[in-house]
Amino acid sequence: MLIKQARAGRPLIALAMMALPACPAVAQQAVVSAKPPATEPPIVTDDEFDARLPTPSSDQEGAEALPSIESYLDAQMPQSEPIADLPPATEPPVEAELAQPLPPLDSISVPAQSAAQESPQQKTPTIRYSVVIDGLKPIGLEDDFRESSALIDGDGRAETAAMVQARAKEDEALAVRLLHSKGYYDATALASLEQAGDGGALKVVLSVTPGNRYRLGAITVKAGPTIPPNLIRDSLPLNSGDFIIADKVEGAEANVALVLPEHGYAFTKVNERDILLDPATMTGDYTLPVDTGPRGSFRAITTTGEKQVFKIDHIEVIARFKPGELYDSRKVDDLRKALVATGLFSSIAVDPVRTGEPGPDGTEYVDLKVEQEAGPSRRLAGEVGYGTDQGIRAEGSWTLRNFFPPEGALILGVIAGTQEQGVSGTFRRSNAGKRDRTFQAGINANHQKYDSYEAFTLGLSASMSRLSTPIFLKRWTYSYGAELLLSNEKTTIDETTGESNRLTYFIAALPAQIGYDRSDDLLNPTRGVRATLRVSPEASLQGNVTPYVRSTFDLSGYYPVSPDIVLAARTRIGSIVGAERDDIAPSRRVYAGGGGSVRGFGYQELGPKDVNNDPVGGRSVNEFAIEGRYRFGNYGIVAFVDAGQVYEGSTPKFSNIRYGAGIGGRFYTNFGPFRADVAMPINRQPGESKFTIYIGIGQAF
């Protein structure tokens, strides 16, 4: 920061970063040192000296040698009077304190280290000191000072007294810098050292005098014309009369550097500010020079890199702007984030480049240069979960990224668990012809064995979707597709006797989903709402063709009570219409209970049961949950109550609701919270779980 300070009767003084008060002592010293030394008359004049020198003849041999300079000067110098003849000198009066004899050195106790020691291995004693800060607390700067103080950081210990003094000098400068940053440009700070008794601990007293606090006076922006005309001043949130606070001034200037590129000025440069302080009015006139550069429009995308991932045509698919549009840095940042989100780059950069060629509406065309380097082409991933009801479930995948350019991936997956095993192969193309659109097709073979059913399933699926990711949380999402399933399932055919049988179902489905998300995070939301509607028209062939429609609606909300406490709630309503329950494959019926449903109960434990107390599923469901989430640092505690029930009919009855309650712990990481919940059923019935444990990644909802 360039600060200029005006004082009465003196010229302006330009100072860098801070304004220093004038120092009369320094000025006086400069005047004194500028005087020439007094001239004394010479002992012998030059003419007399030359006249007395002998003149030897150049052709005379064996001439007498010249006397030495010392002997000559001794002969010519006038003799001084004997000292004995001088009048006796008169001694000036001596002050009483100065007349006292000096005390012996060993009688002075100085907390410094002795240079000589009896043994080289002997450790020198540690200097201990305390710190007293006077003057910063009333203006709210003591905490900031303590965070950066050299004395405080030393924890009251030093090897030598000189080290304590050096730290005190550092803290003097620190205090002045802090005060200047808050507008106290006349501030002073002085550190003094006091010793408690002979050889006692040191006490460092830092005395601070803030002085007057300066406010902004006139605010001037020096820049060329912009569109709109007041763009720079409107984006500079400073007002005359505001205190000159460094953070606020720098933030306002950063806002100018941010806003102008959003309005076409890609090459804006905010230059060094100038503040002229006036002690008489305690104000500072502020001037900000800004070089806006030309107003630009998008033109072309170019790309460089030794190992390029995308060609220009695919980058243009991802970009959200068209040639000729007004340059907007937000769209450039969006393109950069979208390229990073693909996960295919080891490094990526997107920068504007001047072309000097005229564009529409008086603008200049701007090209974007994309520098790209390919990252690893393969990825191995996995996740592990555990529940007392489902046991262990581990899932792994091996991805050949960009196997079918651009962004065509081949994913091979495997599931190994106590109650589920399977393998799958998936082809997925991201940004398929359009930004954020994903096409996916896959084949899978699964085996599931639960108390409610056992199924061997072979499936084919294809879908088109637009879904949220941890980097891009989208407000509206959707998916639609088709499924073909061949499933051999063991199911209960008589609830009264528990008789079961194996049946083979051929199922065709057209699932679709639409979602609305105003939450702030995909895995750890703290505010906002989410809503999702799923509808899947299906037909089941098992003897006869049975058409039906499965639908589910989910709604959740998040409210921050304080920065550390969040209240979260959710509800779910589901229904199957168009077919009787026994005509629907057990794997396609409605169930409730478990970690993602009603905690406190086993997986799929709620609802109608057969004579063996095994669930048989239903055609409708309702669920409710409320959580209180408390976070402290990277850890958290959750208390929750869940409720729900499954019904045989297609319409939820909202009766015979079962409740579960519990607590959980959270460990927050960069990719989401690690979750561990323990829950128990309320009014537990015979055969139900006594308690359940759930471990996974992400919040329960």
Beta strands, then each sheet from edge to edge (+ up, - down):
strand 1: 2-5
strand 2: 13-16
strand 3: 127-134
strand 4: 157-158
strand 5: 188-195
strand 6: 202-209
strand 7: 215-222
strand 8: 269-270
strand 9: 274-278
strand 10: 283-291
strand 11: 296-304
strand 12: 345-358
strand 13: 364-374
strand 14: 378-387
strand 15: 391-404
strand 16: 408-417
strand 17: 420-429
strand 18: 438-449
strand 19: 454-466
strand 20: 476-494
strand 21: 499-509
strand 22: 512-517
strand 23: 528-541
strand 24: 545-560
strand 25: 565-577
strand 26: 620-632
strand 27: 635-647
strand 28: 658-669
strand 29: 672-682
strand 30: 692-697
sheet 1: 2+ 1- 9- 10+ 7+
sheet 2: 2+ 1- 9- 10+ 8-
sheet 3: 4+ 3- 6- 5+
sheet 4: 11+ 13+ 12-
sheet 5: 14+ 15- 16+ 17- 18+ 19- 20+ 21- 23+ 22-
sheet 6: 14+ 30- 29+ 28- 27+ 26- 25+ 24-
end
